[in-house]
Structure formats: structure tokens, C-alpha cells
Amino acid sequence: MSDSSSPTIGVFDSGFGGLTVLRALISRLPGASYAFLGDTARLPYGSKSRRTIARYAAESARFLVNDQGARFLVIACNTASALALDAIQDAVSVPVLGVIEPGASAARAASRSGDVLVIATDATVHSHAYFTACQAKGLRALEKACPLLVPLVEEGWTSHPVTEQVIRIYLDELNTRAAHDGLHPDTLVLGCTHYPLLRPLIEHAVSAGMRVIDSAESTADAAVHLINGNASTRVDPPDAAEAEVRCFATDSVDKFERLGSRFLGRPVGTVELIDLGG
Amino acid sequence: MSDSSSPTIGVFDSGFGGLTVLRALISRLPGASYAFLGDTARLPYGSKSRRTIARYAAESARFLVNDQGARFLVIACNTASALALDAIQDAVSVPVLGVIEPGASAARAASRSGDVLVIATDATVHSHAYFTACQAKGLRALEKACPLLVPLVEEGWTSHPVTEQVIRIYLDELNTRAAHDGLHPDTLVLGCTHYPLLRPLIEHAVSAGMRVIDSAESTADAAVHLINGNASTRVDPPDAAEAEVRCFATDSVDKFERLGSRFLGRPVGTVELIDLGG
């Protein structure tokens, strides 16, 4: 719970990849307090039905708002953003922002050709959430599932030659498909919260002139705009050196604590285990 | 449900990797009927508590025995074998066989030095189930988690140069640790139901003289011994060309149907969706 001068921003993910979004938020708003919840007991959301995901995400959102006093909620989870944003907005009375819309908006601002590439997990690609969000902005988006990238990041191989090869293989396949479809992409959206850790390798692998959009950064930019545009959530400049961060998980605290700091860019500290039910 | 002359063998996994065990069973007992259940809605079991896994596995076992008439149950899931074999045996009245004990027995029969290597998922290694089962047989076992191998198999890269490199890296790390610990391993246990698909690459990568134990094959051998040693389950020689196989899943039928045939070595056909609850 934060004191009244420093509003708490709630950040939610099914796992801990969303810590990259939290990191981007902290760098922009170091004066806020943060509560992060990873619903690790019930991941992966990607293989579950929309109704189940909506129920899980709503329960998680209520925990952050009702129990942790969050006055603004960032859904740092692509699957929940794609399938449950409405359900979350219905469940809580604070503003809610997902990761997909800001990623698509940043792509719209970056692209001149109007053709963009999106790499993401199987579940996110299957939902076509980025395709739909991009299409609504007049962009043609070609999506590709890159299922090896999350395990490579979690193995810690973020600057490993094997990961470099895998990225090249995926991007080659995507570029071949784009050429076949007559697209001229100039922008690549990283549509997964794990991928910011691969950004240096990905930027090295893309064609010359390709803009890389990190949806964690884009989401943090959009959140700051909304948070500071509202008197009830505005964050004052910090009077402490470091933002206050509390992390919660519904299971697998070990893995969260072991891997989380790589995503957050600083120690996650003790992760508190909570029970949201089956 | 099978006819009375052809007993049904139930095979259970949290996902569909256990289809490699089913494949090994079919090749040995083509005259039996089979019911395979993948509890895909609730995977991964590896990150869940023992009590939760026991409940899920017992529910799944009851479905195979009570609803599908299985007269013998193979738990083709390392996590459930490690953490819930007792609970499953309590839940049903038919013989139950897990994958770990047969793998450790085969390693005992194969090893001359008494030192064995085990590769498996994070969750299986964390349970130290193979270490414990090997130790009980007088073997020294060194276990290593190889978390990239399952996603590489699921990506279909079972004979890909990237997978070859990843296997070499993992085995090099394992051999370095073995040398450091003063072990002289001569046997490698594949302690994950996905790994049989990588067997050619793994056999190519191991040191000369190293025996590779496929726990799917070992489990099928042990199952045949138990099944044909019991009058109520004995399987007569087949009068049909192909074993009858029914596959069930609790979610993600798409992925099961798309990838399952690679594991089973023949089409899985239509996977029936069932609901075991939360």
C-alpha cells in the first residue's frame, strides 16, 4: 500500500515477463509505487478459453486494485490484453491499459510504408490481436509466432550465438512471407514481454532501416501520458532514490525470484505468494 | 470402450509428450485397445504443488479407468510419476505404472560403472525423482535440466542444426560437471517423454560407448511384462491390423492434433475434448 502522495500503479501478467513493462514504467515514473502480480499458478493463459482467461484476469485485477490500492492498471500480458481487457475494465473502477494498443499505435507512428511485421508467442499470434489493432489504424501487419524465444530468454541465452541463429531463421521466414505477399515492411513490433531482453540481437538481425518497436516501452509511454493527464493519478517527481516495488505471484516464487531481476533490471526482492483460488 | 477380448490400456500425461510411450506400447502390444488422456488444460504440472498435481492426476486416472474401462494404467508423465503415483494408485483399483522406475531399472541394467547421466525438464530435475530411484538401485545419477529441448521438439526442429548445437552444449555442461564430481558415466537416461524424438541427434552427440536409455521404451517393456503376467489384462495377438486408439484432451485440441502424430508415429485422429473441471 502506498502513501497518499505516491499513487500505486498495478501491473499484471500471467507470468513475470511483464516485469519488462514495469521496468519501462519505473524509468519514466520513479516517484510512483508499484504492485506487480504474476498469476504464475495459472499460466500459460495462451492455451485457455477466453472465458477462463477473463475470470483469472479479473480476479488478478481486483487483487491489485482492491487489496493493493492500485489507482491505475497496466495489463502487461499480451493474452490478457487481447482477450480480457473488457472483462478487466468491468471488474475494477480504475483506468486500465493493455499492451497491444500502444504497440500498434507506435507502429503506426513509425511506419512509412504502412506494412509492419509482428513477432510474438503462438497464443498472441493465434489471437490476431496485433493484426486487428494494426488494421484498425490502416496498417497491414504480418504476424509470426516465435515459440523458441521465450524459452531461450528464460534459459538466460540473451546474447548467445544459438539465439542469434534462431532469430535470423525466424526473421528470414517472416521476410520471405512478406515478399511473397507483396508487403514492404519497415517496422517490426516485439509483441511479447520477454522480447525486450533480445532487443540488441533483434536489432542486429533486422534489415537496414527497419524500426524495432518494443511494446513494453510503447505501453509505458502511453501509461505515463494517461497517468499524468489525470489529477487523481498524477505522479510527483520522486523524493526517494528508488521506486517502491512489491511483487506478488500465485505460484513458482523460486523461478520468479531467480529470473525476474533480468527482466526488471534490478533485484525483484522477495516475491510474496498469494492465493487467488483454483 | 473396448470389447472384452481386447483389454483397454489407459495412458495419461499432463500434455501429449506421453504419446511416445503410447507409441512404444502399441509396437509391443498391437492387439490391445488404448485410451490416452492429455490434461492439457492444466499443464504444466511442473510448476504446481504436489497436492494439486495429485488431485489432477487422480481425476485423470479415474476418467481412464471408470469412464474408459482401462484395466491397466501407464502414467506417461514424469511429474505425475514423481509426485503423484501413490495418489493415483489410491484413486483407482487397476495396476498403475509410472515412467521413472522403469527408466532407472533400465539404467541399472545398462551401466557397468554405476554412474549415469539424466536429462529432463526443469520440474523433473527439481523433483530429483531419477536421482532417488537410481540411488535406490546403487547408481550415482547426475541430473541436468534441458529446458530448450521440449520447445525445440514442439517447433518441429528434431533434426535441425540448432537443436544439434543445443544438445551438444547441454551434454558438454553435463560431462564437465561429471568429470568435476569424479563420475565415470556410461549411460544417459532420457527422462522426458519429448526426448525420444531427439534420440538420433542425442545418440550422435554422446561420447563413444555411452548407452542411451529411452524411458518411453523402458516403460513400455515394463508395462508389457506386467500386463501379460496378469490373466485379467493379458493381450492376445492382434486380429486387426492396427491397435484401436482413442485420444482425449482437456483443452488445446488443435496443438494436440497438429503435433501429436509426430510423437505417436501415426495420425492421432480426432482428439476428444473432455472436461475434468477447474
HADDOCK unambig.tbl for C-alpha pairs under 7 A between the chains (distance, minus, plus):
assign (segid A and resid 41 and name CA) (segid B and resid 48 and name CA) 6.67 0.50 0.50
assign (segid A and resid 47 and name CA) (segid B and resid 252 and name CA) 5.95 0.50 0.50
assign (segid A and resid 48 and name CA) (segid B and resid 41 and name CA) 6.65 0.50 0.50
assign (segid A and resid 148 and name CA) (segid B and resid 151 and name CA) 6.04 0.50 0.50
assign (segid A and resid 148 and name CA) (segid B and resid 152 and name CA) 6.85 0.50 0.50
assign (segid A and resid 151 and name CA) (segid B and resid 148 and name CA) 6.07 0.50 0.50
assign (segid A and resid 152 and name CA) (segid B and resid 148 and name CA) 6.86 0.50 0.50
assign (segid A and resid 162 and name CA) (segid B and resid 162 and name CA) 6.60 0.50 0.50
assign (segid A and resid 252 and name CA) (segid B and resid 47 and name CA) 5.96 0.50 0.50
assign (segid A and resid 278 and name CA) (segid B and resid 278 and name CA) 6.47 0.50 0.50
